[in-house]
Amino acid sequence: MNQHEQVEHLFRHEYGKLVALLSRRMSIQHIDAIEDAVQWSLTQALEFWCRDSIPNNPSAWLYQVAYRHLLSEFRVKKRRGSLLTKHFIIDDEAQEHEEIPFSGEISNSMLRVLFVACNEAIPIESQLVFTLKSLCGFSIREISFRLFITEANVYKRFGRAKQHLKNQTIELDSLTDAELNDRLPSIHRVLYLVFTEGYLSSHPDRAIRQDLCKEAIRLATLLAESKLGNVPDSYALLALMYFHLARIQTREDDFGALLLLEQQDRHKWNKQQITLGMTFLAQSGSGDTISRYHVEAGIAAEHCLSPSFKQTRWDNIVASYELLERIAPSPLHLLNRAIATAEWKDPHAGLAVLNSSDMPNWLNRSYYWYAVQADLVFRCGETARGREYAKLAIDEAPTEQIKQLLFKRLLKR
């Protein structure tokens, strides 16, 4: 990774934290100016760091540059008024000594701004787009891939959410416990999506992004340790994350190519993280309800505890996907059930699961659908039809790493 790539990678990791921290200090109503200031800090980093070197505390450097640029913009636009009086000392000498927030304050700010952004007055789809874009640093393309919507739709939903947040006068610390509690499901879903993007990234150069996985776990842990986030769903989500994190080091070969579950070296799975997952899964059982995170964590636990791929209790996994389809309907669960059914019984039974339901158009045109069809059709002995589906899957795959995995899995058999 060259210096320019290092700078962009670091900035991507820090982007959401900076937006969250500045939003908390300045008010989320100024989100446009805040994002501009954070972007400005990147242009300065690219200029100075690539010419000289990355500073010892790059987070503090980026924060200072964004903070000062924001103050400068407020001065130029004559918007300082009560905002600057309330929050800042504006003479240059004072700015030189502005205290850099500790990491704990940044983490706390991220969670607080997530709660503000996940406002029930904003459609859930727009909430997700805003939080993934502004607070988690996702690109429009990545959001489009992860939410199965067009990039044009991402822009529209982002604009709606941002306009609503700019118009609201609520302070970040003035939400009631009831309001915060109502927003918990949206927070869980955002953290789930952040982890999912890290586990199988749509980034063109990186198939796995452990930084995103660890950031999602860090925030989920903070949430579970908080008064309002100390609920079964939070622990179930943490369990799911740790079960997947335990296998992440074995998901790529020595050359960076993705490996399927049956190809992974189970002896290298992280036993400590599996134990943590089991601990959190046990803690999640204290409530009276079951969420998608409970069921998905249970599926992940089955894989982690199985001595081999063939010895996996596929009947339990099929039953779990059937339960998921009832409590959190999604055609993706049916696809996964078809795969599990093929392992439990035979590929013909897996195809029968697929043929039993009408798939939505967005899924019928996705690489997921084509890849599952290709795999099952090949295993049923229909080589020509399997190759057709395989080529469609490879064409639709979002990254080169996924294309290579599909090619090895489907066409080199």
C-alpha positions in Angstrom: 0.0 0.0 0.0 1.6 3.3 -1.1 1.5 6.6 0.9 -1.6 7.9 -1.0 -3.5 4.7 -0.4 -2.5 4.7 3.3 -3.8 8.2 3.6 -7.1 7.4 2.0 -7.5 4.2 4.0 -6.9 6.1 7.3 -9.2 8.9 6.3 -12.0 6.4 5.5 -11.6 4.8 8.9 -11.7 8.2 10.6 -14.4 9.9 8.5 -17.5 8.8 10.5 -15.8 9.5 13.8 -15.0 13.1 12.8 -18.4 13.8 11.5 -20.0 12.3 14.7 -17.7 14.3 17.0 -18.2 17.6 15.2 -21.9 17.0 14.8 -22.2 16.6 18.6 -20.2 19.7 19.3 -21.7 21.9 16.6 -25.2 20.5 16.1 -26.3 18.1 13.4 -28.2 21.0 11.7 -24.8 22.0 10.3 -24.1 18.6 8.7 -23.3 20.1 5.3 -20.6 22.4 6.7 -19.3 19.6 8.9 -19.0 17.1 6.0 -17.3 19.8 3.9 -14.8 20.5 6.7 -14.0 16.8 7.1 -13.5 16.4 3.3 -11.2 19.4 3.5 -9.1 17.7 6.1 -8.6 14.8 3.6 -7.4 17.2 0.8 -4.9 18.7 3.3 -3.8 15.2 4.4 -3.2 14.1 0.9 -1.1 17.2 0.2 1.0 17.3 3.4 1.2 13.6 4.4 2.1 12.3 0.9 4.8 15.0 0.7 6.2 14.6 4.2 4.9 11.7 6.4 1.8 10.6 8.3 1.9 12.3 11.8 2.2 10.3 15.0 -1.4 11.1 15.9 -3.3 11.3 12.5 -6.7 11.3 14.1 -5.9 14.5 16.1 -4.4 16.1 13.0 -7.5 15.5 10.9 -9.7 16.7 13.7 -7.8 19.9 14.2 -7.8 20.7 10.4 -11.5 20.0 10.1 -12.3 21.9 13.3 -10.4 25.0 12.2 -11.8 24.9 8.7 -15.3 24.7 10.1 -14.7 27.8 12.3 -13.2 29.6 9.4 -16.3 28.9 7.3 -18.6 30.1 10.0 -16.7 33.4 10.2 -16.7 33.9 6.4 -20.4 33.2 6.2 -21.1 35.3 9.4 -22.8 32.4 11.0 -20.8 32.3 14.2 -23.2 34.3 16.4 -24.5 32.3 19.4 -23.1 29.1 18.0 -19.5 30.2 18.4 -20.2 32.0 21.6 -21.7 28.8 23.1 -19.2 26.3 21.9 -15.9 27.9 21.1 -13.2 30.4 21.9 -12.4 31.9 18.5 -9.1 33.7 18.8 -6.2 32.0 17.0 -4.1 31.4 20.1 -7.0 29.5 21.8 -7.5 27.4 18.7 -3.8 26.4 18.8 -4.5 24.8 22.2 -7.9 23.2 21.5 -8.0 20.0 23.3 -8.2 16.9 21.2 -11.0 14.6 22.2 -10.1 11.2 23.8 -11.1 8.1 21.9 -13.8 7.5 24.5 -15.5 10.8 23.7 -15.3 10.0 20.0 -17.0 6.6 20.6 -19.7 8.2 22.7 -20.3 10.9 20.1 -20.7 8.2 17.4 -23.4 6.4 19.3 -25.2 9.6 20.3 -25.3 10.9 16.7 -26.5 7.4 15.5 -29.4 7.8 17.9 -30.3 11.2 16.5 -30.0 10.1 12.9 -32.2 7.1 13.5 -35.2 9.3 13.9 -38.6 7.5 13.4 -39.8 10.7 11.5 -37.3 9.7 8.8 -38.2 6.6 6.7 -36.0 3.7 7.8 -34.4 3.4 4.4 -33.3 7.0 4.5 -32.0 6.6 8.1 -29.8 3.7 7.0 -28.5 5.6 4.0 -27.6 8.6 6.0 -25.9 6.8 8.8 -23.9 4.5 6.5 -22.8 7.5 4.3 -22.1 10.2 6.9 -21.3 8.3 10.0 -19.8 5.1 8.7 -17.9 6.4 5.7 -19.6 4.2 3.1 -19.5 5.2 -0.6 -22.7 5.6 -2.6 -21.8 2.4 -4.5 -21.3 0.4 -1.4 -24.6 1.5 0.0 -26.3 0.6 -3.2 -24.8 -2.9 -3.2 -25.5 -3.5 0.5 -29.2 -2.3 0.4 -30.0 -3.7 -3.0 -31.1 -0.3 -4.4 -29.8 1.9 -7.3 -27.3 4.6 -6.7 -29.9 7.2 -7.8 -32.1 5.9 -5.0 -29.2 6.2 -2.5 -28.8 9.9 -3.4 -32.5 10.6 -3.0 -32.7 8.9 0.4 -29.6 10.5 1.6 -30.9 13.9 0.6 -34.2 13.4 2.4 -32.6 12.3 5.6 -30.1 15.1 5.6 -32.8 17.7 4.9 -34.9 16.5 7.8 -31.9 16.6 10.2 -30.9 20.0 9.1 -34.4 21.3 9.8 -34.7 19.8 13.3 -33.8 21.8 16.4 -33.3 18.9 18.8 -30.1 18.8 20.8 -28.1 15.6 20.8 -28.5 15.2 24.6 -32.2 16.0 24.9 -33.7 12.8 23.6 -35.8 11.0 26.2 -35.3 7.4 27.3 -38.5 6.4 25.4 -37.2 8.0 22.2 -33.9 6.4 22.5 -35.5 3.0 23.2 -37.7 3.3 20.1 -34.6 3.9 18.0 -32.6 0.8 19.2 -33.8 -1.5 16.3 -32.4 1.0 13.8 -29.1 1.2 15.6 -28.8 -2.6 15.6 -29.5 -2.7 11.9 -26.9 -0.1 11.1 -24.2 -1.9 13.2 -25.2 -5.2 11.5 -24.7 -3.7 8.1 -21.4 -2.1 9.0 -20.1 -5.5 10.1 -21.5 -7.2 7.1 -19.8 -4.8 4.7 -16.5 -5.5 6.5 -17.0 -9.3 6.4 -17.6 -9.3 2.6 -16.8 -5.9 1.3 -18.0 -4.4 -1.9 -14.9 -2.3 -2.0 -13.1 -2.9 -5.4 -9.7 -3.6 -3.8 -10.5 -5.2 -0.5 -12.7 -8.3 -0.1 -12.5 -8.2 3.7 -12.3 -5.1 5.8 -11.5 -6.1 9.4 -11.4 -2.4 10.4 -15.1 -2.2 9.8 -15.8 -5.4 11.6 -13.9 -4.3 14.7 -15.5 -0.8 14.6 -19.0 -2.5 14.5 -18.0 -4.7 17.4 -16.6 -1.7 19.4 -19.8 0.3 18.9 -22.0 -2.7 19.6 -20.1 -3.4 22.8 -20.5 0.3 23.9 -24.2 0.0 23.1 -24.6 -3.2 25.2 -22.8 -1.7 28.1 -25.1 1.4 28.1 -28.2 1.7 30.2 -30.6 1.6 27.2 -28.6 -0.7 25.0 -28.3 -3.4 27.6 -31.0 -5.6 26.0 -31.0 -9.2 24.6 -30.9 -8.1 20.9 -27.6 -6.2 21.6 -26.0 -9.4 23.0 -27.4 -11.5 20.2 -25.8 -9.1 17.7 -22.5 -9.2 19.5 -22.6 -13.0 19.5 -23.2 -13.1 15.8 -20.3 -10.7 15.2 -17.9 -12.7 17.3 -18.8 -16.0 15.7 -18.0 -14.5 12.3 -14.9 -12.7 13.5 -13.5 -16.0 14.8 -13.4 -17.3 11.2 -12.2 -14.1 9.4 -8.5 -14.9 9.3 -9.2 -18.1 7.4 -11.5 -16.6 4.7 -8.6 -15.7 2.4 -5.7 -17.8 1.1 -2.1 -16.7 1.1 -2.7 -14.7 -2.1 -5.8 -12.8 -0.9 -8.3 -15.0 -2.7 -11.6 -15.7 -0.9 -12.2 -19.2 0.5 -15.5 -20.9 1.0 -16.6 -22.3 4.4 -15.8 -25.8 3.4 -12.3 -24.8 2.4 -11.4 -23.0 5.6 -8.9 -24.5 8.2 -11.1 -24.9 11.3 -8.0 -25.4 13.4 -7.2 -21.8 12.8 -10.5 -20.4 13.9 -10.2 -18.2 17.0 -11.4 -20.2 19.9 -11.4 -17.3 22.3 -13.7 -15.3 20.0 -16.0 -18.4 19.7 -16.1 -18.5 23.5 -17.0 -14.8 23.6 -19.7 -15.5 21.1 -21.2 -18.3 23.2 -21.1 -16.0 26.3 -23.0 -13.3 24.5 -25.4 -15.8 23.0 -26.2 -17.0 26.5 -26.7 -13.5 27.7 -29.1 -12.8 24.8 -31.5 -15.5 26.1 -32.7 -13.4 29.0 -35.7 -11.9 27.2 -39.1 -13.1 26.1 -38.7 -12.5 22.4 -36.4 -13.7 19.6 -34.9 -11.5 17.0 -33.2 -12.2 13.7 -29.8 -11.7 15.5 -30.6 -14.5 17.9 -31.4 -16.9 15.0 -28.4 -15.8 12.8 -26.1 -16.1 15.8 -27.5 -19.6 16.4 -26.7 -20.5 12.8 -23.2 -19.1 13.1 -22.7 -21.0 16.3 -23.6 -24.3 14.5 -20.9 -23.7 12.0 -18.3 -22.7 14.6 -19.0 -25.7 16.8 -19.2 -28.3 14.0 -16.0 -30.5 13.8 -16.2 -30.4 9.9 -18.3 -29.1 7.1 -19.9 -32.5 6.4 -20.7 -33.1 10.0 -22.6 -29.8 10.3 -26.1 -30.2 11.6 -27.7 -29.0 8.4 -31.2 -30.0 9.6 -30.9 -27.4 12.4 -29.7 -24.8 10.0 -32.6 -25.4 7.7 -35.0 -25.0 10.6 -33.3 -21.8 11.6 -33.7 -20.3 8.2 -37.4 -21.3 8.2 -37.7 -19.4 11.5 -35.9 -16.4 10.0 -38.3 -16.3 7.1 -41.1 -15.9 9.6 -39.7 -13.4 12.0 -37.7 -11.3 9.5 -38.9 -12.1 6.0 -36.3 -11.8 3.3 -35.8 -13.8 0.1 -32.1 -14.0 1.0 -33.1 -16.3 3.9 -34.8 -18.6 1.3 -31.7 -18.7 -0.8 -29.7 -19.7 2.2 -32.3 -22.3 3.2 -32.0 -23.8 -0.3 -28.2 -24.1 0.1 -28.6 -25.7 3.5 -31.3 -28.1 2.3 -29.0 -29.2 -0.6 -26.3 -30.1 2.0 -28.8 -31.8 4.3 -30.7 -33.8 1.7 -29.5 -33.3 -1.9 -29.3 -30.6 -4.6 -32.7 -31.5 -6.1 -34.3 -30.7 -2.8 -32.4 -27.4 -2.7 -33.7 -26.5 -6.2 -37.2 -27.4 -5.1 -36.9 -24.8 -2.3 -36.0 -22.1 -4.9 -38.8 -23.1 -7.2 -41.3 -23.0 -4.4 -41.3 -19.2 -4.2 -41.4 -16.1 -6.4 -38.3 -14.1 -6.1 -38.4 -10.3 -6.3 -37.0 -8.8 -9.4 -34.0 -7.2 -7.6 -32.9 -10.6 -6.4 -33.5 -12.4 -9.7 -31.0 -10.1 -11.3 -28.4 -10.3 -8.5 -25.2 -12.4 -8.5 -26.5 -14.2 -5.3 -29.4 -15.7 -7.2 -27.4 -16.7 -10.2 -24.6 -18.2 -8.1 -27.0 -20.4 -6.0 -28.8 -21.5 -9.1 -25.6 -22.3 -10.9 -24.2 -24.3 -7.9 -27.4 -26.4 -7.5 -28.0 -26.9 -11.2 -24.3 -28.1 -11.6 -24.7 -30.5 -8.7 -27.9 -31.9 -10.4 -25.8 -32.7 -13.4 -27.1 -30.0 -15.8 -23.7 -28.7 -16.9 -24.8 -26.4 -19.8 -27.5 -24.7 -17.8 -25.1 -24.4 -14.8 -22.5 -22.6 -17.0 -25.1 -20.1 -18.1 -26.0 -19.2 -14.6 -22.3 -19.2 -13.6 -21.4 -16.6 -16.3 -24.3 -14.4 -15.2 -23.2 -14.6 -11.6 -19.7 -13.7 -12.5 -20.8 -10.8 -14.7 -23.0 -9.3 -11.9 -20.5 -9.8 -9.1 -19.5 -6.4 -7.6 -15.7 -7.0 -7.1 -12.9 -8.8 -8.7 -12.3 -11.0 -5.6 -15.9 -12.3 -5.7 -15.7 -12.8 -9.4 -12.6 -15.0 -8.9 -14.2 -16.9 -6.1 -17.3 -17.7 -8.3 -15.1 -18.7 -11.2 -13.2 -21.2 -9.1 -16.3 -22.5 -7.4 -18.5 -22.7 -10.4 -16.5 -23.1 -13.6 -13.3 -24.9 -12.5 -15.1 -28.0 -11.4 
